[in-house]
Amino acid sequence: MNWKDIAPLMGDAAPLIGGLIGGPAGAAVGGLVANALGTSATPDAVSQALKTNPDAAVKLATLQEEQAVAFKQMTLQ
């Protein structure tokens, strides 16, 4: 599994993160997501957390809001 495989799991909670995690910045964004979810920075661990943690959507939305400027800059690169 790689970072782009988990992009669809971001869903409506964090569409900007979902778009970035599937691209060149995937590993960096994946690390931020993993940190927010309290898991290791691997696609498998993040995927498992997204599927099993009922608070994952809220944590992703919070991360996206807090890092909005940085994430938008990444989309321009």
Steps between C-alpha positions, in 0.01 A plus 500: 500500500618853430377848590289548188307185590362662812404832340138388447470424872534871576153550361308816568684559827820622337487517120806724477707251699364217289616674184845572637564159652464339160761727341869583529458636854331178612761383748526841668124542521466138610735571789283792611188286473664219696599742772147638520358149525761383750633219284823412323574678173429214264213474254386174662487646851322816386253296295419282800449806721271661242289186485479429873532831687160668531673835563717480188277724286497773765878477541551526123268797470682672787839432341381633165366816663814559708735441207284650224755758386785249483286243320380755245860601432584134437227479236665788313839332482 
